[in-house]
Amino acid sequence: MNDKTTTIAEIKKHIQDFSDARGWRKDQNAKDLVMALSVEAAELSEIFMWLHSDNADSVKENAEEYQHLQEELSDVFWYVCRLCEHFDIDLARAVEEKAAKNAQKYPIEGCKS
C-alpha cells in the first residue's frame, strides 16, 4: 500500500479485516475507540515532548525516532478509521465538508501570507 495508489476505503477495509480476524470489532464501542485514539495521540505527542520547537523537525534525521513517528501516526490513523467505520462516516466527504466550513470561517483574505 502507498498513498498514491491506495484509497481510504481500501485502508478501512484492511483495518476491518485485520481487526475482525482478531475478534476486536465484535465488542468495540465508541468510548473505547475514542479512548484508544486519545492514548495513541498522546504517544505521538510524547515523541516531541522534550524537544524545543526549533528542533522538532529533527525527528526525521534520527532513523529510530522517525520510525517511531511513523508508527504512532499509523496508530492514530488506525483509530480514526475504526471510528469512521463504527459510525459509518465517509472520511473523504467529512474532510471535504469540514474544509468548506473552514474556508468560510477563515477566508484567504484574512490569513497571513
SEDORO-591619 format. One record per atom (N, C-alpha, C): residue number from 1; atom name; x, y, z. Coordinates in Angstrom, 2 decimals. Last residue first. Example, Ala and Ser with C-alpha at 12.3 -4.5 7.8 and 13.67 -1.06 7.14 Angstrom:
{2,"N",{12.85,-2.25,7.08}}
{2,"CA",{13.67,-1.06,7.14}}
{2,"C",{12.90,0.03,7.87}}
{1,"N",{13.19,-5.69,7.80}}
{1,"CA",{12.30,-4.50,7.80}}
{1,"C",{13.20,-3.30,7.80}}
***
This chain:
{113,"N",{0.18,35.96,5.05}}
{113,"CA",{0.88,35.46,3.86}}
{113,"C",{2.21,34.87,4.25}}
{112,"N",{-2.62,35.26,7.14}}
{112,"CA",{-1.27,35.80,6.95}}
{112,"C",{-0.66,35.20,5.70}}
{111,"N",{-6.05,35.71,6.13}}
{111,"CA",{-4.94,34.89,6.59}}
{111,"C",{-3.60,35.58,6.31}}
{110,"N",{-8.16,37.02,5.00}}
{110,"CA",{-7.86,37.30,6.40}}
{110,"C",{-6.67,36.55,6.94}}
{109,"N",{-8.37,35.98,2.42}}
{109,"CA",{-8.06,37.41,2.59}}
{109,"C",{-7.65,37.74,4.03}}
{108,"N",{-9.28,33.38,2.77}}
{108,"CA",{-7.89,33.62,2.38}}
{108,"C",{-7.48,35.06,2.66}}
{107,"N",{-11.38,32.94,5.68}}
{107,"CA",{-11.17,33.28,4.26}}
{107,"C",{-9.71,33.63,3.99}}
{106,"N",{-12.36,30.95,7.81}}
{106,"CA",{-11.02,31.53,7.65}}
{106,"C",{-10.76,31.86,6.18}}
{105,"N",{-14.99,30.18,7.46}}
{105,"CA",{-14.58,30.72,8.76}}
{105,"C",{-13.25,31.46,8.67}}
{104,"N",{-14.98,29.18,4.87}}
{104,"CA",{-15.86,30.30,5.21}}
{104,"C",{-15.41,30.98,6.50}}
{103,"N",{-13.11,27.17,5.14}}
{103,"CA",{-12.89,28.20,4.13}}
{103,"C",{-13.76,29.42,4.39}}
{102,"N",{-14.31,25.52,7.03}}
{102,"CA",{-13.12,26.27,7.41}}
{102,"C",{-12.82,27.38,6.41}}
{101,"N",{-16.36,24.45,5.44}}
{101,"CA",{-16.69,25.27,6.61}}
{101,"C",{-15.50,26.13,7.03}}
{100,"N",{-14.75,23.05,3.61}}
{100,"CA",{-15.66,24.09,3.12}}
{100,"C",{-16.06,25.02,4.27}}
{99,"N",{-13.51,21.23,5.33}}
{99,"CA",{-12.69,22.22,4.61}}
{99,"C",{-13.55,23.36,4.10}}
{98,"N",{-15.72,19.69,6.04}}
{98,"CA",{-15.06,20.50,7.06}}
{98,"C",{-14.18,21.57,6.43}}
{97,"N",{-16.25,18.45,3.59}}
{97,"CA",{-17.26,19.32,4.19}}
{97,"C",{-16.65,20.23,5.25}}
{96,"N",{-13.86,16.97,3.26}}
{96,"CA",{-14.26,17.97,2.27}}
{96,"C",{-15.26,18.96,2.86}}
{95,"N",{-13.98,15.28,5.47}}
{95,"CA",{-12.86,16.21,5.32}}
{95,"C",{-13.23,17.33,4.36}}
{94,"N",{-16.32,13.85,4.85}}
{94,"CA",{-16.26,14.63,6.08}}
{94,"C",{-15.13,15.67,6.01}}
{93,"N",{-15.53,12.55,2.50}}
{93,"CA",{-16.62,13.53,2.45}}
{93,"C",{-16.57,14.43,3.69}}
{92,"N",{-13.53,10.90,3.56}}
{92,"CA",{-13.21,11.85,2.49}}
{92,"C",{-14.27,12.94,2.41}}
{91,"N",{-15.01,9.36,5.45}}
{91,"CA",{-13.95,10.26,5.88}}
{91,"C",{-13.61,11.30,4.82}}
{90,"N",{-18.10,8.64,6.07}}
{90,"CA",{-17.28,8.72,4.86}}
{90,"C",{-16.22,9.79,5.15}}
{89,"N",{-19.00,6.74,8.81}}
{89,"CA",{-18.62,8.07,8.34}}
{89,"C",{-17.74,7.92,7.10}}
{88,"N",{-20.10,4.75,10.55}}
{88,"CA",{-20.43,4.81,9.13}}
{88,"C",{-20.20,6.21,8.58}}
{87,"N",{-19.10,4.46,13.07}}
{87,"CA",{-20.20,5.41,12.91}}
{87,"C",{-20.64,5.57,11.45}}
{86,"N",{-17.11,2.54,12.61}}
{86,"CA",{-18.09,2.33,13.68}}
{86,"C",{-19.33,3.21,13.49}}
{85,"N",{-15.56,3.76,10.62}}
{85,"CA",{-16.30,2.53,10.33}}
{85,"C",{-17.41,2.31,11.35}}
{84,"N",{-14.54,5.88,12.12}}
{84,"CA",{-15.33,6.14,10.92}}
{84,"C",{-16.17,4.93,10.55}}
{83,"N",{-13.11,4.44,14.05}}
{83,"CA",{-14.25,5.28,14.45}}
{83,"C",{-15.14,5.60,13.26}}
{82,"N",{-11.16,3.31,12.41}}
{82,"CA",{-12.09,2.43,13.14}}
{82,"C",{-13.30,3.21,13.62}}
{81,"N",{-9.84,5.62,11.51}}
{81,"CA",{-10.55,4.76,10.56}}
{81,"C",{-11.54,3.85,11.26}}
{80,"N",{-8.77,6.48,13.93}}
{80,"CA",{-9.67,7.37,13.19}}
{80,"C",{-10.49,6.53,12.21}}
{79,"N",{-7.13,4.31,14.49}}
{79,"CA",{-8.32,4.52,15.31}}
{79,"C",{-9.28,5.53,14.70}}
{78,"N",{-5.21,4.65,12.41}}
{78,"CA",{-5.93,3.37,12.60}}
{78,"C",{-7.23,3.60,13.37}}
{77,"N",{-4.11,7.11,12.96}}
{77,"CA",{-4.95,6.95,11.77}}
{77,"C",{-5.80,5.68,11.86}}
{76,"N",{-2.67,6.39,15.26}}
{76,"CA",{-3.70,7.43,15.33}}
{76,"C",{-4.67,7.26,14.15}}
{75,"N",{-0.91,4.47,14.17}}
{75,"CA",{-1.85,4.09,15.23}}
{75,"C",{-2.99,5.10,15.35}}
{74,"N",{0.52,6.08,12.38}}
{74,"CA",{-0.28,4.96,11.88}}
{74,"C",{-1.32,4.54,12.91}}
{73,"N",{1.84,7.72,14.17}}
{73,"CA",{0.89,8.32,13.22}}
{73,"C",{-0.03,7.24,12.67}}
{72,"N",{3.45,5.75,15.36}}
{72,"CA",{2.43,6.44,16.16}}
{72,"C",{1.40,7.13,15.27}}
{71,"N",{5.07,4.99,13.18}}
{71,"CA",{4.23,4.01,13.87}}
{71,"C",{3.12,4.69,14.66}}
{70,"N",{6.39,7.37,12.53}}
{70,"CA",{5.53,6.72,11.54}}
{70,"C",{4.57,5.73,12.21}}
{69,"N",{7.85,7.76,14.92}}
{69,"CA",{6.87,8.75,14.47}}
{69,"C",{5.88,8.12,13.49}}
{68,"N",{9.56,5.53,14.80}}
{68,"CA",{8.60,5.65,15.90}}
{68,"C",{7.49,6.63,15.53}}
{67,"N",{11.06,6.28,12.59}}
{67,"CA",{10.26,5.06,12.53}}
{67,"C",{9.17,5.09,13.61}}
{66,"N",{12.28,8.51,13.73}}
{66,"CA",{11.45,8.68,12.55}}
{66,"C",{10.54,7.46,12.36}}
{65,"N",{13.81,7.33,15.73}}
{65,"CA",{12.71,8.23,16.10}}
{65,"C",{11.75,8.44,14.93}}
{64,"N",{15.60,5.88,14.10}}
{64,"CA",{14.77,5.20,15.10}}
{64,"C",{13.57,6.06,15.50}}
{63,"N",{16.85,7.88,12.52}}
{63,"CA",{16.09,6.78,11.90}}
{63,"C",{15.14,6.09,12.89}}
{62,"N",{16.77,11.21,12.77}}
{62,"CA",{17.10,10.05,13.60}}
{62,"C",{16.23,8.88,13.12}}
{61,"N",{15.67,13.14,11.17}}
{61,"CA",{17.10,12.85,11.00}}
{61,"C",{17.56,11.63,11.79}}
{60,"N",{13.09,13.58,12.00}}
{60,"CA",{13.29,12.87,10.73}}
{60,"C",{14.74,12.46,10.52}}
{59,"N",{13.40,15.14,14.21}}
{59,"CA",{12.98,13.75,14.40}}
{59,"C",{13.25,12.94,13.13}}
{58,"N",{13.78,17.77,13.60}}
{58,"CA",{14.97,16.91,13.61}}
{58,"C",{14.63,15.44,13.82}}
{57,"N",{11.55,19.27,13.97}}
{57,"CA",{11.70,18.62,12.67}}
{57,"C",{12.90,17.69,12.61}}
{56,"N",{12.04,20.35,16.53}}
{56,"CA",{11.01,19.32,16.34}}
{56,"C",{11.16,18.58,15.01}}
{55,"N",{13.70,22.42,17.18}}
{55,"CA",{14.32,21.14,16.88}}
{55,"C",{13.31,20.03,16.55}}
{54,"N",{12.17,24.60,17.85}}
{54,"CA",{13.12,24.76,16.75}}
{54,"C",{13.74,23.44,16.32}}
{53,"N",{10.83,23.65,20.13}}
{53,"CA",{10.10,23.83,18.87}}
{53,"C",{11.03,23.93,17.67}}
{52,"N",{12.73,21.19,21.83}}
{52,"CA",{12.42,22.59,21.63}}
{52,"C",{11.74,22.72,20.27}}
{51,"N",{11.46,18.16,23.11}}
{51,"CA",{12.18,18.86,22.04}}
{51,"C",{11.77,20.33,22.01}}
{50,"N",{9.96,16.73,24.82}}
{50,"CA",{11.11,17.43,25.38}}
{50,"C",{11.96,18.11,24.32}}
{49,"N",{7.77,15.76,23.13}}
{49,"CA",{7.58,16.39,24.44}}
{49,"C",{8.76,17.22,24.91}}
{48,"N",{7.66,14.38,20.81}}
{48,"CA",{8.10,15.77,20.73}}
{48,"C",{8.16,16.47,22.08}}
{47,"N",{6.70,11.92,21.53}}
{47,"CA",{7.91,11.97,20.70}}
{47,"C",{8.51,13.37,20.74}}
{46,"N",{4.27,12.48,22.74}}
{46,"CA",{5.42,12.16,23.59}}
{46,"C",{6.74,12.22,22.81}}
{45,"N",{2.43,12.62,20.70}}
{45,"CA",{2.91,13.87,21.34}}
{45,"C",{4.18,13.64,22.14}}
{44,"N",{2.02,9.89,20.31}}
{44,"CA",{2.58,10.71,19.24}}
{44,"C",{3.16,12.00,19.82}}
{43,"N",{0.81,9.28,22.73}}
{43,"CA",{2.09,8.63,22.40}}
{43,"C",{2.79,9.37,21.25}}
{42,"N",{-1.53,10.76,22.41}}
{42,"CA",{-0.60,11.12,23.47}}
{42,"C",{0.77,10.50,23.22}}
{41,"N",{-2.71,9.33,20.36}}
{41,"CA",{-2.33,10.72,20.12}}
{41,"C",{-1.35,11.21,21.18}}
{40,"N",{-3.18,6.93,21.74}}
{40,"CA",{-2.23,6.94,20.62}}
{40,"C",{-1.79,8.36,20.28}}
{39,"N",{-5.09,7.84,23.58}}
{39,"CA",{-3.82,7.27,24.06}}
{39,"C",{-2.78,7.32,22.95}}
{38,"N",{-7.14,8.59,21.80}}
{38,"CA",{-6.53,9.58,22.70}}
{38,"C",{-5.18,9.11,23.22}}
{37,"N",{-7.80,6.13,20.71}}
{37,"CA",{-7.29,7.20,19.85}}
{37,"C",{-6.57,8.25,20.68}}
{36,"N",{-8.81,4.90,23.00}}
{36,"CA",{-7.62,4.35,22.36}}
{36,"C",{-6.98,5.40,21.44}}
{35,"N",{-11.07,6.52,23.42}}
{35,"CA",{-10.02,6.46,24.43}}
{35,"C",{-8.72,5.92,23.83}}
{34,"N",{-12.51,5.91,21.11}}
{34,"CA",{-12.05,7.28,21.33}}
{34,"C",{-10.94,7.31,22.38}}
{33,"N",{-13.00,3.18,21.58}}
{33,"CA",{-12.25,3.60,20.40}}
{33,"C",{-11.70,5.02,20.57}}
{32,"N",{-14.51,3.27,23.92}}
{32,"CA",{-13.21,2.60,23.93}}
{32,"C",{-12.35,3.01,22.73}}
{31,"N",{-16.79,4.70,22.99}}
{31,"CA",{-15.97,5.19,24.09}}
{31,"C",{-14.59,4.58,24.08}}
{30,"N",{-17.86,3.07,20.93}}
{30,"CA",{-17.34,4.40,20.65}}
{30,"C",{-16.40,4.89,21.74}}
{29,"N",{-16.77,-0.34,21.03}}
{29,"CA",{-17.76,0.70,21.28}}
{29,"C",{-17.07,2.04,21.13}}
{28,"N",{-16.36,-3.76,20.06}}
{28,"CA",{-15.94,-2.37,20.06}}
{28,"C",{-17.09,-1.44,20.39}}
{27,"N",{-16.75,-6.46,19.94}}
{27,"CA",{-17.10,-5.79,21.20}}
{27,"C",{-16.72,-4.32,21.22}}
{26,"N",{-15.95,-7.06,17.33}}
{26,"CA",{-17.25,-7.54,17.83}}
{26,"C",{-17.67,-6.84,19.11}}
{25,"N",{-13.41,-6.23,16.65}}
{25,"CA",{-14.54,-5.36,16.30}}
{25,"C",{-15.84,-5.79,16.94}}
{24,"N",{-11.53,-8.18,17.37}}
{24,"CA",{-11.51,-6.88,18.05}}
{24,"C",{-12.76,-6.05,17.79}}
{23,"N",{-10.91,-10.66,16.34}}
{23,"CA",{-12.09,-10.53,17.19}}
{23,"C",{-12.20,-9.18,17.88}}
{22,"N",{-8.96,-10.87,14.51}}
{22,"CA",{-8.53,-10.96,15.90}}
{22,"C",{-9.69,-10.80,16.89}}
{21,"N",{-10.27,-10.47,12.16}}
{21,"CA",{-9.51,-11.71,12.29}}
{21,"C",{-9.06,-11.94,13.74}}
{20,"N",{-11.20,-7.83,12.54}}
{20,"CA",{-12.13,-8.97,12.58}}
{20,"C",{-11.41,-10.29,12.82}}
{19,"N",{-8.82,-6.38,12.14}}
{19,"CA",{-9.49,-6.36,13.44}}
{19,"C",{-10.45,-7.53,13.60}}
{18,"N",{-8.30,-6.95,9.44}}
{18,"CA",{-7.29,-7.23,10.45}}
{18,"C",{-7.94,-7.34,11.84}}
{17,"N",{-10.68,-5.94,8.30}}
{17,"CA",{-10.32,-7.36,8.16}}
{17,"C",{-9.32,-7.78,9.22}}
{16,"N",{-10.47,-3.21,9.03}}
{16,"CA",{-11.61,-4.03,9.45}}
{16,"C",{-11.27,-5.51,9.39}}
{15,"N",{-8.09,-2.50,7.72}}
{15,"CA",{-8.17,-2.40,9.18}}
{15,"C",{-9.33,-3.23,9.71}}
{14,"N",{-8.88,-2.92,5.06}}
{14,"CA",{-7.72,-3.62,5.60}}
{14,"C",{-7.78,-3.64,7.14}}
{13,"N",{-10.97,-1.05,4.89}}
{13,"CA",{-11.26,-2.49,4.74}}
{13,"C",{-10.12,-3.32,5.31}}
{12,"N",{-9.52,1.33,5.15}}
{12,"CA",{-10.54,0.99,6.14}}
{12,"C",{-10.88,-0.50,6.08}}
{11,"N",{-7.96,1.13,2.82}}
{11,"CA",{-7.32,1.15,4.14}}
{11,"C",{-8.32,0.75,5.21}}
{10,"N",{-9.97,1.27,0.88}}
{10,"CA",{-9.10,0.09,0.96}}
{10,"C",{-8.40,0.01,2.31}}
{9,"N",{-11.00,3.84,1.38}}
{9,"CA",{-11.86,2.65,1.52}}
{9,"C",{-11.03,1.37,1.65}}
{8,"N",{-8.85,5.40,0.67}}
{8,"CA",{-9.25,5.36,2.07}}
{8,"C",{-10.12,4.14,2.32}}
{7,"N",{-6.77,3.66,-1.73}}
{7,"CA",{-7.89,4.52,-1.35}}
{7,"C",{-8.15,4.43,0.16}}
{6,"N",{-3.50,3.78,-2.95}}
{6,"CA",{-4.42,3.13,-2.01}}
{6,"C",{-5.52,4.11,-1.62}}
{5,"N",{-1.67,5.18,-4.45}}
{5,"CA",{-2.49,4.18,-5.13}}
{5,"C",{-3.55,3.53,-4.23}}
{4,"N",{-0.30,7.03,-2.92}}
{4,"CA",{-0.66,7.39,-4.29}}
{4,"C",{-1.62,6.41,-4.94}}
{3,"N",{0.32,5.89,-0.44}}
{3,"CA",{-0.64,6.99,-0.51}}
{3,"C",{-1.13,7.29,-1.93}}
{2,"N",{0.40,2.28,-0.68}}
{2,"CA",{1.03,3.59,-0.58}}
{2,"C",{-0.01,4.67,-0.83}}
{1,"N",{0.84,-1.18,0.00}}
{1,"CA",{0.00,0.00,0.00}}
{1,"C",{0.88,1.25,0.00}}
***
